[in-house]
Amino acid sequence: MNKEIWNEWISRIEWILGIAKKRNWDYSDLTIKKPISEKAFDILEKELNLKYPEDFKEVLTKYSSGVLMDWQIEGEETKGEFREIFCGAGRGYLWNFDTLRDDYKNIRGWITECFPNPDDEYDKVWYNKVPFLDVPNGDVIAFGDKTEFGNQVVYLSHEGDDFHGQILGENFIDFMNKWTQLGCVGTEDWQFEPFYDYEKKTMLSNKSMLNKWVKWLEK
């Protein structure tokens, strides 16, 4: 992680919020919270018995502990491949240190109540994950473990759909690079899907869909 990457993220966030303002959509202004201390992060890891990826920790301790913003399309509708896209930034933030404890409680709840069998093909994808984003529909975005997914960003679905276990980024920085290019579309799987390649298990492998989306945004 470096300052150039950070500045690019912020520039893209300001870009999508500028579009929201221009098109009279509902949106929240960008809030960049101060970095959290490394000691506070260490305390959290010990409390939850988790190990967050180093690039994630670096961003939260050196750049910002939370980036808050959102947007919602008003007065018009997306069509075609983008018809399911209606908002950005999920619960109103791209990441937030203050939600990580609740994110952990949420994933433990899903495992205990709904996906208790680590030998089941579907259930096991929920195990050994480090959550960092709760999706409004109840799904979870998390980091994988070192034996299965490394530090890849993984989508966890509670509804049995095809997006369960799909890879949104090779790591946190890669995920943010891709997500900010999309204007941080909402975190439900159906909002990511137009830009996802199931064969290659990656987002934005083909930039033609991204270019089409950006063209619609900037029309």
trRosetta pair geometry for C-beta under 8 A, 3 or more apart (Angstrom, degrees):
i j d omega theta_ij theta_ji phi_ij phi_ji
1 5 5.9 -114 -149 64 61 138
1 6 7.0 65 179 -50 97 95
1 55 5.8 138 -37 -151 112 86
1 58 5.1 165 32 113 138 129
1 59 5.9 -154 -124 -71 163 80
1 62 7.4 142 102 70 132 133
1 63 7.4 -104 158 -27 136 133
1 173 5.9 -152 -83 -92 87 131
2 5 5.4 100 57 9 67 99
2 6 7.2 -127 106 -2 37 93
3 6 5.4 -55 -147 40 37 116
3 7 6.1 38 156 -21 70 106
4 7 5.9 -53 -146 36 28 110
4 8 6.5 31 152 -22 61 105
5 8 5.6 -55 -153 32 32 114
5 9 6.7 35 151 -21 65 101
5 173 6.6 -6 172 -156 151 113
5 177 7.3 -60 -154 -84 104 100
6 9 5.8 -53 -156 30 33 112
6 10 6.6 26 153 -13 66 106
6 59 7.8 166 -96 -131 102 89
6 63 5.3 -153 -120 -128 136 140
7 10 5.8 -55 -148 39 34 109
7 11 6.1 39 153 -24 66 107
8 11 5.6 -52 -145 35 31 115
8 12 6.5 29 156 -17 64 105
8 177 7.7 18 107 -122 129 78
8 180 7.4 122 128 105 81 147
9 12 6.0 -62 -154 36 28 107
9 13 6.4 27 152 -18 66 107
9 67 8.0 -75 142 -111 124 172
9 176 5.9 -12 -108 157 127 116
9 177 7.7 -86 -80 -90 90 48
9 180 5.0 -137 -135 -77 67 165
10 13 5.6 -53 -147 36 34 112
10 14 6.3 33 154 -17 66 106
10 30 7.7 100 -149 -179 82 156
10 32 7.5 -7 -111 -78 116 139
11 14 5.8 -56 -149 39 29 110
11 15 6.4 38 148 -27 63 105
12 15 5.2 -47 -149 29 35 120
12 16 6.7 28 157 -14 66 99
12 180 3.9 99 90 162 145 104
12 181 6.4 -69 -140 -78 149 35
12 183 7.2 -137 166 -92 94 46
12 184 7.9 129 125 -26 106 93
13 16 6.3 -56 -150 36 32 102
13 17 6.4 25 154 -11 65 110
13 30 5.7 100 135 -103 123 132
13 67 7.3 -106 -98 170 164 129
13 69 6.0 126 -171 35 116 163
13 94 7.8 -85 -97 -38 129 144
13 180 6.3 -60 -51 -137 74 105
13 184 6.7 30 -108 -14 80 134
14 17 5.8 -59 -143 44 32 109
14 18 6.1 41 153 -27 65 106
14 30 6.6 -54 -81 -21 70 152
15 18 5.7 -55 -151 31 27 114
15 19 6.8 27 151 -18 62 102
15 183 7.2 -108 97 -104 96 87
16 19 5.5 -48 -152 33 38 114
16 20 6.5 42 149 -21 66 102
16 71 6.4 -141 143 5 102 151
16 88 6.3 143 152 -119 142 175
16 183 3.5 135 -103 -146 134 94
16 184 6.4 -160 50 29 166 92
16 217 7.3 -56 -120 -165 76 143
17 20 5.3 -46 -147 34 38 116
17 21 6.4 40 152 -19 66 102
17 27 5.7 150 -139 166 79 148
17 29 7.1 86 -165 -127 145 45
17 30 6.1 -108 -32 -38 164 100
17 69 6.3 -80 -74 -167 125 134
17 71 6.5 -162 -103 -64 60 125
18 21 5.7 -52 -148 36 32 111
18 22 6.2 32 153 -20 65 108
19 22 5.7 -55 -144 38 31 112
19 23 6.1 6 163 0 67 113
19 25 7.8 20 118 16 72 129
19 183 7.2 -45 43 -128 141 138
19 217 5.3 -10 -155 174 161 98
19 218 6.9 -85 -108 -86 122 56
20 23 6.4 -70 -141 49 23 94
20 25 4.1 -85 -154 62 78 117
20 26 7.6 -63 -176 73 115 25
20 27 3.9 86 136 -50 146 145
20 71 4.1 -118 -92 -136 147 131
20 88 8.0 -109 -68 25 132 131
21 24 7.7 27 180 -73 29 32
21 25 7.7 -66 -49 44 22 80
21 27 6.7 -83 -59 44 67 141
23 75 7.8 -168 156 66 86 118
23 76 7.4 -68 174 22 120 133
24 74 6.5 -94 120 81 76 111
24 75 6.2 13 94 20 110 149
25 71 5.6 50 117 -175 133 98
25 72 6.1 -178 175 80 103 45
25 73 5.5 -57 -123 -117 122 33
25 74 4.8 149 -133 20 55 90
25 75 7.6 -131 -90 28 58 99
26 71 7.0 149 90 -160 55 51
26 72 4.5 -11 67 58 104 101
26 74 5.1 94 -13 -37 87 132
27 69 7.4 0 -178 -178 94 86
27 70 6.5 -168 -147 96 60 54
27 71 4.0 -7 -105 -107 100 79
27 72 7.1 -173 -74 20 57 63
28 31 7.8 -41 143 -8 107 102
28 68 7.0 -58 119 145 130 90
28 69 5.6 -173 86 -148 90 46
28 70 4.9 42 26 41 109 80
28 71 7.6 -134 23 -66 63 52
28 92 6.4 27 34 -147 153 98
29 69 7.0 -82 130 -116 21 89
30 67 7.3 -22 -160 -170 90 87
30 68 7.3 141 -159 81 42 59
30 69 4.7 -15 -99 -78 62 125
31 66 7.7 -2 108 112 97 95
31 67 7.4 161 84 -158 58 41
31 68 4.1 -7 58 60 106 108
31 69 7.0 174 20 -59 67 71
32 64 4.9 -88 -172 -112 86 144
32 66 7.9 166 -157 90 36 55
32 67 5.8 -4 -110 -111 68 77
32 68 8.0 -154 -68 27 29 73
33 64 5.4 111 64 -171 64 91
33 65 4.9 -71 106 62 118 85
33 66 4.0 32 23 54 136 88
33 67 7.3 -128 17 -67 84 37
33 68 7.2 70 -29 -8 101 103
33 96 7.6 80 14 -128 147 77
33 97 7.8 -131 98 22 144 104
34 64 7.1 -127 -168 -130 5 62
34 65 6.4 9 88 11 49 108
35 60 6.5 125 -147 153 75 42
35 61 5.3 69 -179 -173 115 24
35 62 5.8 102 -117 -26 150 4
35 63 6.2 113 -83 53 107 23
35 64 6.1 -86 -75 -91 63 19
35 65 5.6 123 -149 -39 26 84
36 40 4.9 -104 172 76 104 131
36 41 5.9 117 110 -52 119 92
36 60 5.4 -10 31 154 106 97
36 61 5.9 -65 72 -95 69 63
36 65 3.9 93 -31 -98 93 126
36 97 4.9 105 -37 -93 147 174
37 40 4.6 99 60 2 86 100
37 41 7.1 -152 97 -3 49 84
37 61 6.8 39 -172 -136 14 96
38 41 5.6 -55 -151 38 37 112
38 42 6.3 42 150 -23 68 104
38 57 7.7 63 -123 172 79 111
38 61 5.1 53 -73 -142 71 147
39 42 5.5 -51 -148 34 33 114
39 43 6.5 37 152 -22 64 103
40 43 5.7 -50 -151 32 33 114
40 44 6.6 36 150 -20 63 103
40 97 7.7 53 122 171 122 143
41 44 5.6 -52 -152 34 35 113
41 45 6.5 35 152 -19 66 104
41 52 7.4 -88 -174 40 110 134
41 57 5.7 112 174 -141 156 101
41 60 6.7 127 -89 98 130 124
41 61 6.0 -68 -18 -68 144 117
41 97 7.6 -86 -91 -136 85 125
42 45 5.8 -54 -149 35 32 111
42 46 6.4 29 155 -16 65 106
43 46 5.9 -58 -150 38 30 108
43 47 6.2 31 153 -22 65 110
44 47 5.6 -57 -146 36 30 113
44 48 6.2 3 165 3 67 111
44 50 8.0 -39 134 57 81 105
44 97 7.8 -127 -54 -169 165 95
44 100 6.3 42 -174 95 141 136
44 101 7.2 -116 -142 -66 102 88
45 48 6.5 -69 -141 51 24 92
45 49 7.7 71 165 -104 56 9
45 50 5.6 -113 -140 75 66 67
45 51 6.1 55 -154 -98 122 45
45 52 6.5 -114 -92 2 108 90
46 49 7.2 20 -168 -75 29 49
47 101 7.7 -26 109 -108 132 106
48 100 7.7 -97 -33 139 159 101
48 101 7.0 -151 -70 -115 121 66
48 104 5.0 -94 -139 -130 132 169
50 104 6.8 -128 -29 -109 147 130
50 130 5.3 128 -169 -121 123 104
51 130 7.2 -94 71 -85 48 147
52 56 5.1 -101 162 84 110 127
52 57 5.3 131 96 -56 114 96
52 130 5.8 172 -102 164 61 147
52 132 7.6 88 -130 -76 114 121
52 143 7.0 119 -145 23 62 152
53 56 4.6 89 67 7 89 107
53 57 7.0 -162 94 -5 45 88
53 130 7.6 168 -20 73 80 146
53 143 5.5 -162 -23 -137 113 157
53 151 4.0 90 -104 -144 133 128
53 171 6.3 -177 171 -156 158 96
53 172 5.9 176 77 -15 135 115
54 57 5.6 -57 -146 40 34 111
54 58 6.1 40 155 -26 68 106
55 58 5.5 -49 -145 33 32 116
55 59 6.6 35 155 -20 63 101
55 151 7.3 113 26 148 108 150
55 171 5.5 69 38 154 148 124
55 172 4.9 -176 99 49 108 110
55 173 5.1 -85 170 -25 143 104
56 59 6.0 -54 -153 32 30 109
56 60 6.5 16 155 -8 64 111
56 95 7.8 -162 -153 -147 95 157
56 132 6.9 -117 -150 -92 144 161
56 143 7.2 -96 -28 -57 150 142
56 172 4.4 140 -72 -43 84 164
57 60 6.0 -64 -147 44 31 105
57 61 5.8 9 163 -3 70 117
58 61 6.3 -67 -135 47 23 97
58 62 5.5 -15 177 15 65 123
58 63 7.8 47 133 -1 66 101
59 62 6.8 -72 -122 52 15 87
59 63 5.1 -41 -161 39 58 121
59 64 7.1 -28 161 49 80 67
59 95 7.6 66 110 65 130 155
59 172 6.8 -128 3 125 140 136
59 173 7.7 172 -55 -79 128 82
60 63 7.4 -34 -67 53 13 79
60 64 7.0 -55 -124 93 44 41
60 65 5.0 61 -164 -115 85 54
60 66 7.9 39 -129 -46 92 52
60 95 7.1 -103 -81 126 104 131
60 97 5.5 118 -160 -70 130 112
61 65 7.8 55 -76 -81 37 82
64 67 5.5 77 109 -60 144 84
65 96 7.3 50 136 -153 73 45
65 97 4.1 -47 -177 0 100 129
65 98 7.5 78 140 -26 114 80
66 93 5.9 -33 -171 -156 98 135
66 95 6.2 -136 -122 102 55 62
66 96 3.8 42 -123 -118 117 68
66 97 5.8 -108 -50 13 96 75
66 98 6.5 -21 -59 11 146 96
67 93 6.4 136 83 -162 51 78
67 94 4.5 -13 79 42 109 112
67 95 6.2 46 29 43 87 74
67 96 7.8 -129 36 -70 43 72
68 92 6.0 10 -157 146 88 84
68 93 4.6 -39 -103 -99 66 89
68 94 7.8 -143 -79 10 24 73
68 96 7.0 52 -72 -84 90 117
69 88 7.7 -20 117 111 93 111
69 89 5.6 -164 90 -78 70 165
69 92 7.3 -175 80 -171 17 57
69 93 7.4 100 25 -107 49 41
69 94 7.2 11 38 -25 92 99
69 184 7.4 84 86 77 111 159
70 87 6.8 2 -180 177 100 105
70 88 5.9 171 -156 85 56 73
70 89 4.1 -130 -102 66 71 126
70 90 7.7 -114 -111 57 111 37
70 92 4.5 -63 -34 -114 131 60
70 93 7.9 -47 -53 -37 97 35
71 87 6.4 175 92 -158 54 62
71 88 4.4 22 47 36 90 114
71 89 7.0 95 15 10 67 110
71 183 7.7 -53 47 160 138 108
72 86 6.6 12 -153 145 77 79
72 87 4.3 -13 -105 -108 74 98
72 88 7.5 -142 -66 21 45 68
73 76 6.3 -87 175 71 108 79
73 77 7.2 114 129 -109 136 34
73 78 6.7 -142 -60 -29 177 94
73 85 7.7 86 -16 122 138 76
73 86 5.3 -110 34 -157 110 55
73 87 6.8 -121 4 -72 76 51
77 83 7.3 23 158 -142 100 73
78 82 4.1 -94 174 120 126 97
78 83 5.3 -171 105 -106 86 30
78 84 7.6 -64 83 36 126 26
78 85 5.0 16 28 63 169 89
78 86 7.0 -133 13 -78 116 57
78 216 7.3 69 -129 156 91 148
79 82 6.8 32 60 65 32 85
79 83 5.4 21 -139 -84 25 92
80 83 6.2 160 51 -38 25 96
81 194 4.5 110 157 -132 101 120
81 209 6.8 -106 130 -141 156 107
81 212 7.5 54 53 107 134 140
82 85 4.8 -43 -174 23 82 121
82 194 5.8 -7 -84 -58 61 171
82 213 6.2 139 -86 -110 135 89
82 216 6.6 -159 31 62 165 169
84 188 7.9 -113 154 96 112 121
84 190 4.2 -91 156 145 151 112
84 191 6.0 -136 117 -79 96 56
84 193 7.4 23 63 45 143 115
84 194 7.7 174 47 -33 103 109
85 185 5.4 -58 -137 -147 115 124
85 186 6.9 168 -145 24 66 100
85 191 5.0 102 -105 -136 73 87
85 194 7.3 -58 -39 9 118 136
86 186 6.7 -1 60 -8 67 143
86 191 7.6 -100 23 -96 64 118
87 185 7.7 106 89 -165 43 56
87 186 4.4 63 77 -63 84 120
87 191 7.8 -65 57 -106 67 154
88 183 5.8 -84 -106 133 142 87
88 184 4.6 82 -175 97 109 84
88 185 5.6 -75 -106 -114 77 24
88 186 5.9 -111 -97 -53 22 61
89 92 6.0 57 123 -119 116 16
89 93 6.5 121 176 21 109 9
89 94 6.1 -70 -132 -65 95 69
89 184 4.9 28 -68 140 75 124
89 186 7.1 -37 37 -100 31 53
89 187 7.7 -7 165 -30 17 98
90 93 7.5 -53 73 54 98 52
90 133 6.4 88 63 -178 171 114
90 134 7.8 155 162 88 134 53
90 135 6.0 -97 -136 -126 123 54
90 136 5.9 -175 -164 -23 74 93
90 186 5.7 121 -73 -155 52 64
90 187 3.5 8 -78 3 119 121
90 188 7.8 151 -107 -26 84 63
91 99 7.9 122 95 -119 144 164
91 133 7.8 178 20 -164 111 80
91 134 6.4 34 -26 78 147 88
91 135 7.9 -160 -32 -137 100 20
91 136 6.0 161 -72 -68 79 86
91 187 7.7 -30 -9 22 75 135
93 96 4.4 20 139 -39 160 117
93 99 7.4 162 64 -3 145 141
94 176 7.2 75 170 -121 127 100
94 179 7.4 144 -143 117 109 140
94 184 6.2 -77 -94 -131 107 136
95 132 6.1 -11 -130 160 100 114
95 133 7.0 -80 -100 -72 66 96
96 99 4.5 61 87 7 108 108
96 100 7.6 -159 98 -35 61 75
97 100 5.9 -34 -162 -10 43 118
99 102 5.3 -64 -166 49 64 110
99 103 5.6 73 135 -33 86 101
99 134 7.2 -120 163 8 129 108
100 103 5.3 -49 -143 32 35 117
100 104 6.5 37 156 -21 64 101
100 131 7.9 158 -149 95 64 78
100 132 6.5 -17 -111 -122 89 67
101 104 5.8 -54 -155 32 32 110
101 105 6.6 30 149 -16 65 105
102 105 5.5 -51 -146 37 38 113
102 106 6.2 44 153 -25 66 104
102 134 7.4 -56 117 -26 99 142
103 106 5.7 -54 -151 32 29 115
103 107 6.7 22 156 -14 64 104
103 131 4.2 -158 157 114 105 112
103 132 6.1 64 156 -112 168 18
103 133 7.1 21 -122 -18 134 9
103 134 5.6 -148 -111 -42 81 96
103 140 7.4 123 -165 -141 89 106
104 107 6.2 -57 -149 37 31 104
104 108 6.4 29 154 -17 65 108
104 131 6.1 178 -81 50 46 109
105 108 5.8 -58 -148 39 30 111
105 109 6.3 36 152 -25 64 106
106 109 5.6 -55 -153 31 30 115
106 110 6.8 29 152 -18 64 102
106 131 6.8 -120 70 118 102 168
106 134 5.6 30 76 -101 172 124
106 140 6.8 165 114 -92 115 119
107 110 5.6 -48 -150 33 38 112
107 111 6.4 37 152 -18 66 105
107 126 7.0 176 -170 -171 93 96
107 129 6.5 -127 -168 83 150 109
107 131 4.5 -179 -35 -30 137 140
107 140 5.5 86 -90 -126 98 166
107 142 6.8 71 -96 -78 149 141
107 156 7.5 59 -124 79 105 161
108 111 5.7 -55 -148 38 34 111
108 112 6.1 29 156 -17 67 110
109 112 5.9 -57 -142 40 28 107
109 113 5.9 -2 171 5 66 118
110 113 6.6 -71 -133 50 19 92
110 114 5.4 -45 -167 43 61 114
110 115 5.9 15 144 18 82 110
110 126 6.3 -137 112 -149 114 142
110 140 7.1 -127 4 -19 158 134
110 156 7.8 115 114 139 161 129
110 158 6.0 -111 -139 -98 124 119
111 114 7.5 -55 -87 55 8 71
111 115 5.3 -60 -122 73 46 93
111 116 6.7 102 163 -91 61 49
111 123 7.9 100 -137 -169 70 91
111 126 5.3 178 -90 131 89 130
111 127 6.9 101 -124 -84 129 69
112 116 6.5 39 -151 -90 26 96
113 116 7.7 164 40 -50 6 101
114 158 6.4 36 113 -151 161 104
115 120 7.5 -137 -160 69 77 128
115 122 7.1 -117 -128 117 110 85
115 123 3.9 166 -170 -134 87 83
115 126 4.6 89 106 20 152 153
115 158 7.9 -118 -35 -124 119 77
116 123 6.8 -50 50 -153 27 143
117 120 4.0 71 97 -11 115 112
117 123 4.6 104 67 55 72 165
117 124 7.7 -58 112 -53 65 75
118 123 6.4 -112 -88 116 25 109
118 124 5.1 79 -167 -105 54 82
118 127 5.1 42 -121 -50 102 157
119 123 7.7 18 54 68 38 120
119 124 6.7 65 -84 -65 6 119
120 123 3.8 62 69 20 113 112
120 124 6.1 178 72 -24 54 85
121 124 6.5 -53 -143 24 17 110
121 125 8.0 24 154 -26 49 98
122 125 6.5 -54 -173 14 36 110
122 160 6.9 -12 -144 -114 149 74
122 164 6.8 12 -147 133 87 155
123 126 6.0 -57 -176 24 50 112
123 127 7.5 45 140 -26 74 103
124 127 5.5 -48 -160 19 52 117
125 129 8.0 34 152 -46 56 131
125 154 7.5 -154 179 164 98 136
125 156 6.5 172 124 -118 102 88
125 164 6.2 112 86 159 159 98
125 165 4.4 -84 -141 -81 146 107
126 129 6.5 -90 -175 10 38 129
126 156 5.8 94 -103 -150 73 132
127 145 7.9 -30 121 -14 68 137
128 144 7.5 33 114 -175 91 58
128 145 3.5 -27 149 -39 112 146
128 147 7.2 -21 148 42 160 104
128 148 6.7 117 89 15 130 124
129 140 7.5 110 121 119 143 129
129 142 3.9 59 167 127 115 148
129 143 6.7 155 -165 73 69 46
129 144 6.3 -41 -112 -112 79 38
129 145 6.7 -94 -76 -36 40 85
129 154 6.5 -105 -126 65 122 129
129 156 6.6 118 128 -55 177 140
130 142 5.7 153 71 -172 39 95
130 143 4.3 -15 60 56 102 102
130 145 7.7 123 -18 -79 91 64
131 134 7.2 45 170 -66 127 70
131 140 5.1 -57 -121 -173 119 121
131 141 7.2 105 -149 78 73 42
131 142 4.2 -54 -92 -97 54 104
131 143 7.9 -147 -68 19 16 68
131 156 8.0 -69 -98 25 101 138
132 141 6.7 -58 64 99 73 86
132 142 6.5 132 9 -117 71 48
132 143 6.7 48 -9 -18 116 93
132 172 8.0 0 57 -109 165 115
133 140 7.2 143 84 -165 60 53
133 141 3.9 -2 63 56 110 112
133 142 7.8 -144 38 -61 71 47
133 187 6.1 -142 148 -139 130 156
134 140 6.2 -30 -113 -109 55 71
134 141 7.9 -138 -64 24 14 78
135 138 6.7 -28 81 54 89 23
135 139 3.9 -4 48 67 138 86
135 140 6.4 -127 5 -67 95 22
135 141 6.4 101 -49 -21 99 91
135 187 4.5 -141 -115 113 89 112
135 188 5.8 123 -177 -84 122 53
135 189 8.0 21 -156 -29 164 70
136 186 7.6 -45 18 -169 122 113
136 187 7.1 128 4 59 81 101
136 188 6.8 -53 52 -58 92 99
137 159 7.9 -37 143 -26 120 132
137 188 5.2 70 -3 -110 128 107
138 158 5.3 -66 123 35 111 139
138 159 7.9 104 77 -41 117 98
139 155 6.8 8 163 -176 130 86
139 156 6.0 167 -171 87 81 61
139 157 5.1 -26 -117 -110 119 51
139 158 5.9 -152 -91 2 61 86
139 159 7.6 -61 -72 1 102 97
139 187 7.7 -159 78 131 109 97
139 188 7.1 117 30 -126 130 57
139 189 6.7 83 -14 -31 176 99
140 155 7.9 150 84 -162 50 45
140 156 4.3 -11 64 61 94 116
140 158 7.9 78 -3 -39 90 98
141 153 6.4 9 179 -178 99 99
141 154 7.3 164 -156 80 54 43
141 155 5.9 -24 -104 -104 75 61
141 156 7.3 -169 -81 19 26 82
141 168 6.7 -21 -143 20 113 154
141 187 6.3 -96 -26 -166 133 123
142 153 7.5 161 85 -153 27 57
142 154 5.6 -29 70 63 78 92
142 156 6.0 19 13 -12 115 123
143 149 7.6 -180 168 100 52 119
143 151 5.5 -24 -162 -156 116 61
143 152 7.1 140 -153 74 61 36
143 153 6.3 -43 -95 -97 58 54
143 154 7.1 97 -151 14 13 92
143 172 7.3 -36 -86 -60 115 94
144 148 5.6 -120 180 87 118 90
144 149 2.2 -65 175 74 172 123
144 150 5.9 47 80 54 116 39
144 151 6.8 -166 54 -118 79 9
144 152 4.8 15 12 57 124 86
144 153 7.9 -129 -13 -72 85 10
144 154 4.9 90 -61 -24 92 131
145 148 5.4 56 60 29 90 95
145 149 6.4 84 40 38 49 84
146 150 6.1 37 -131 -116 47 44
146 151 7.8 10 -91 -48 67 68
149 152 4.3 -103 168 48 98 112
149 154 5.5 -31 -157 -55 169 129
149 167 7.2 -180 -149 -101 113 102
150 170 7.8 -6 89 -174 130 69
150 171 7.8 -64 124 -81 109 85
151 170 7.8 49 84 148 81 56
151 171 4.7 30 106 -117 112 87
151 172 7.2 -60 155 -17 111 81
152 167 5.1 -43 175 -138 131 107
152 168 8.0 135 168 47 83 59
152 169 6.7 173 -158 90 64 51
152 170 5.7 -52 -107 -144 82 32
152 171 6.8 -66 -94 -69 37 44
153 167 6.9 103 71 -166 60 61
153 168 4.4 -65 104 68 109 97
153 169 4.1 32 27 47 121 93
153 170 7.9 1 12 34 83 13
153 171 7.2 89 -26 -177 90 10
153 172 6.6 112 -63 -90 115 47
153 174 7.6 -160 6 77 115 93
153 175 4.2 39 4 -72 158 144
154 165 6.3 -23 -166 -144 109 39
154 166 7.3 148 -152 75 62 34
154 167 6.2 -35 -98 -102 65 55
154 168 7.1 -175 -88 11 13 90
155 163 5.4 -45 108 151 141 97
155 164 6.9 -123 107 -120 87 26
155 165 7.1 -48 70 20 70 12
155 166 5.0 -4 40 58 115 85
155 167 7.9 -135 6 -66 85 12
155 168 5.8 98 -41 -38 97 112
155 189 6.0 110 172 -96 147 98
155 192 7.4 -151 -78 51 151 160
156 164 6.5 35 -149 -143 38 75
156 165 7.3 55 -99 -62 56 49
157 160 7.0 -121 118 4 113 16
157 161 5.1 -91 159 45 162 88
157 163 5.5 104 -45 79 136 88
157 164 3.9 -98 37 -79 105 86
157 189 6.2 -6 -86 -40 119 145
160 164 7.1 -37 -138 -26 18 144
161 164 6.1 139 70 -23 57 93
161 189 6.5 169 90 80 137 160
162 166 7.8 50 134 -47 67 122
162 198 7.2 -18 153 -118 122 135
163 166 5.0 -66 -164 7 59 131
163 189 3.7 147 74 -152 170 139
163 192 7.4 113 -143 70 137 118
163 193 6.8 -89 -84 -80 125 100
163 196 7.7 53 -119 105 99 173
166 189 7.8 105 37 -135 132 110
166 196 6.6 26 167 -165 147 140
166 198 7.3 -69 -116 -116 124 70
166 201 6.3 -156 -150 -146 73 80
167 170 7.4 39 170 -78 123 48
167 201 4.8 60 29 157 111 98
167 202 6.2 -26 91 -87 107 57
168 175 5.3 51 118 -123 96 107
168 178 7.4 -166 168 77 74 138
168 179 7.7 33 166 -63 115 105
168 192 6.8 -62 -114 -150 108 152
168 203 6.0 23 -152 -19 56 126
169 172 7.0 92 105 -107 140 13
169 173 7.8 -179 168 72 135 38
169 174 4.0 159 -171 97 99 92
169 175 2.7 -121 -4 -65 157 76
169 176 7.5 44 -112 -2 167 49
169 177 7.7 131 -130 40 125 86
169 178 6.0 -164 -90 24 102 126
169 179 7.8 -56 -54 -26 131 99
169 203 7.2 -30 -68 29 67 115
170 174 4.4 40 42 36 84 166
170 175 7.9 -162 35 -41 44 75
171 174 5.1 93 48 12 68 105
171 175 7.1 -129 96 -6 33 92
172 175 5.7 -57 -149 37 30 113
172 176 6.3 25 157 -15 66 107
173 176 5.8 -56 -145 40 31 108
173 177 6.2 38 153 -25 65 104
174 177 5.6 -50 -147 31 31 115
174 178 6.6 23 156 -12 63 107
175 178 6.0 -64 -153 41 29 105
175 179 5.9 23 156 -18 69 114
176 179 5.6 -54 -131 41 31 109
176 180 5.9 28 169 -17 67 109
177 180 6.6 -60 -146 37 18 104
177 181 6.8 23 153 -22 56 108
178 181 5.8 -57 -156 29 32 114
178 182 6.8 23 152 -12 65 107
178 195 7.9 155 174 140 109 135
178 203 4.9 105 172 94 148 124
178 204 5.1 -159 -138 8 108 136
179 182 5.8 -64 -159 39 35 109
179 184 5.4 47 154 -105 94 61
179 185 7.7 -130 -156 32 74 69
180 183 7.5 51 -171 -76 38 16
180 184 6.0 6 -102 -54 48 87
181 204 6.8 52 80 -96 143 154
181 210 6.2 -8 140 -153 117 132
182 185 4.9 -63 141 -6 119 101
182 195 6.2 -87 -97 -33 131 168
182 204 7.9 -132 -54 -65 104 118
182 210 6.9 -96 -87 -125 75 91
182 213 6.7 -9 -138 118 74 154
183 213 7.9 -144 12 143 115 116
183 217 6.3 170 -45 -111 154 156
185 191 4.6 -166 146 159 113 113
185 192 6.9 165 87 -77 120 53
186 191 4.3 129 68 -12 87 174
187 191 7.0 23 22 59 8 128
187 192 7.6 16 -153 -40 36 111
188 191 5.0 88 65 3 81 103
188 192 7.6 -161 95 -1 44 87
189 192 5.8 -63 -153 41 39 107
189 193 6.1 55 152 -47 72 101
190 193 5.5 -31 -141 6 35 125
191 194 7.9 -43 -177 12 32 98
192 195 6.3 -85 -175 52 54 97
192 196 5.6 56 138 -44 88 121
192 203 6.7 -75 -172 -100 101 125
193 196 5.2 -64 -136 27 37 119
194 209 5.8 -176 150 -179 88 133
194 213 7.3 127 112 -71 134 124
195 203 5.2 35 124 -157 101 93
195 204 5.7 -3 175 -63 108 67
195 209 5.4 -175 -104 108 64 129
195 210 6.3 68 -126 -70 114 79
195 213 7.3 -29 -73 -24 113 151
196 202 7.6 180 -149 98 65 27
196 203 5.4 -43 -98 -98 66 71
197 200 4.3 15 112 40 126 102
197 201 7.2 -64 94 -8 78 16
197 202 5.7 -4 53 61 105 68
197 203 7.4 168 13 -101 79 21
197 205 4.3 -33 -1 28 150 131
197 206 6.6 117 -69 0 123 96
198 201 6.9 21 -166 -77 32 55
200 205 4.8 81 69 -76 154 163
202 205 5.1 97 84 -55 108 106
204 207 6.3 35 -170 -90 86 64
204 209 7.9 -135 -111 66 56 101
204 210 5.6 37 -124 -51 99 132
206 209 6.0 71 97 3 96 98
207 210 4.9 -55 -157 42 61 118
207 211 5.8 65 144 -26 82 100
208 211 5.7 -52 -147 36 31 112
208 212 6.4 33 153 -20 63 105
209 212 5.6 -51 -148 35 34 113
209 213 6.4 36 152 -20 65 105
210 213 5.7 -57 -150 36 31 112
210 214 6.3 29 154 -17 67 107
211 214 5.8 -53 -144 38 31 110
211 215 6.3 37 153 -23 63 106
212 215 5.6 -52 -149 33 30 115
212 216 6.7 31 151 -18 62 103
213 216 5.8 -55 -154 34 32 110
213 217 6.4 32 150 -19 66 106
214 217 5.5 -53 -148 36 34 114
214 218 6.1 12 160 -4 68 113
215 218 6.3 -68 -140 48 25 97
215 219 6.6 53 153 -60 61 88
216 219 5.8 -27 -152 -16 32 117
